Amino acid sequence: MSILEQLERDLLGAANRRLVDGSQGDSVPRGHERWARVTRGWRLPITVFGCVLASATIALAASGVILTGAPVRPETQPDPAVGQGAPLPGASQLLSLRVPDPEGGLEWGMKVVRTTRGELCIQIGRVQGSQLGQVGIDGVFHDDGRFHPMPADILPGSIRQGVNGGENDGTATVSCALVGQAVAGEHRGVDRSAGSANGHESARPGGELRNIYYGLLGSRAVSVSYRAGKVPLTIPVSGPLGAYLIVRPAEPREQVGIGGESIGSEGDLPAYPPLTAITYRLEGKLCERGPVVAPGGHSEVLDPCPVPHWPSVGGVRPRELHQPLRVRLEVDRHTLSGVLLSFKAPFAVDNAKQDYTIRIPGVSCGRQTFAHRRPEEIATGYDEVTLGRDVAKGSTVTHRFSAGELFAPVCGLPSHPRALHRSEATIEVLYRAYQGAVPVIVGKALVREPPPGRPRSRGR
């Protein structure tokens, strides 16, 4: 790189970072200090060139525009038939929400992306013009100070971009839910860049990180209330999706890099911290839903909404197809290493609402003592996996269990795990047409651990 090219890069980067960070200080950028020490013999001609270049950069920054860099690219191309799917053509929308950053600079915004599997993904970042993107600061994009747009043809969950010369070090803030579901979520300890500097957020002061609270509450939502420190605030949501976005500085000793979501039906989703209330318009009247309270507790909202009517499938017995499942035991050097399950799919899966679940009984470390009998482990719940992909009707579906999953499950706290042993386990395959639907039991297979040296295949 030539001297002039290096100088131009340093000056542009410093000016852009000043705009992004909202800094008003008079300190000299580090890059300029470093260059001043190296170029004493070139002082006069480079100073003249630098003044011209800096004047142009400052004028550009004053106009509210940051120079654009390379677009954010996905690590891998999404599969339209797997997981959340791939973006539908023309189904990406930048919402009108604009939220100031606590330190100034580019505002924050939200984009929604509809996918081939019927999901609606939320993407959060900094906004310039009509584009959502990330900014080259805090270790992202080599600190180039430029704005890096997120193209409409990629899914938020697959976004990763270069840090320190790598290709897989920065991640975007994202969430996906089924179309029509109400969502309220949070991401704590997000980089100011709207990306992530290789998981090094915990090394930064809390004031340099952001807590982001967001949601799509549906057309019945009117506003959300929360506390900014000790100050109560209420902001309207953006229709028709009922979108809201809150950006706050992270707390100094707060755990970073965590997040979560609450998902429910429109008009029924309660407020979760930091929200203190959600105002809905139900049956033509305004009402509020506060946080979930324990049985017998009291909500502090003034005009509570009617009790949600949750659909109930209790007492409805699942239909059983009694379809045979094939189980093949896998052996490596006379040792059982795994179990391969296969079955023919009686129903098609063509969106994220439908899915097959494969489950085995779970275990608990609790013990129950019977008279004149040794203590026994109590089996509670299930360990299960879902396919998370499209399936053609009549096609063969396979799934592999390790021998440990079936016959040597682990229970207890992560710090004190304890391996158990059982000689048999029942595998069940279920199908659900949508979330909350009564499942259909496709079939069951009892798998017994074979005696040493006698592994074999079996089906039921």
Secondary structure, DSSP 8 states (H G I E B T S, - for coil): --HHHHHHHHHHHHHHHHHHHT-------HHHHHHHHH-GGGHHHHHHHHHHHHHHHHHHHHTT---B-----BSS---TTBTT--EEEEEEEE-S--B--TT-SSEEEEEEEEETTSEEEEEEEEEETTEEEEES-TTGGGG---EEE--TTS-GGGBEE-STT-SS-EE-EEEEEETT-EEEEEEEEEETTSS-STT-GGGS-GGGEEEEEEEE--TTEEEEEEEETTEEEEEE-BTTTTEEEEEEE--TT---SEEEEEEE-TTT----TTEEEEEEEETTEEEEE-----TT-----SSB---------TT---EE-----EEEEEEETTEEEEEEEEEE-SS-B-STT-EEEEEEE--EEEEE--TTS--EEE--SEEEEE--B-B-TT-EEEEEEEHHHHHS-EES-TTS-EE---SEEEEEEEEESSTTS--EEEEEEEEE---TT----EE-
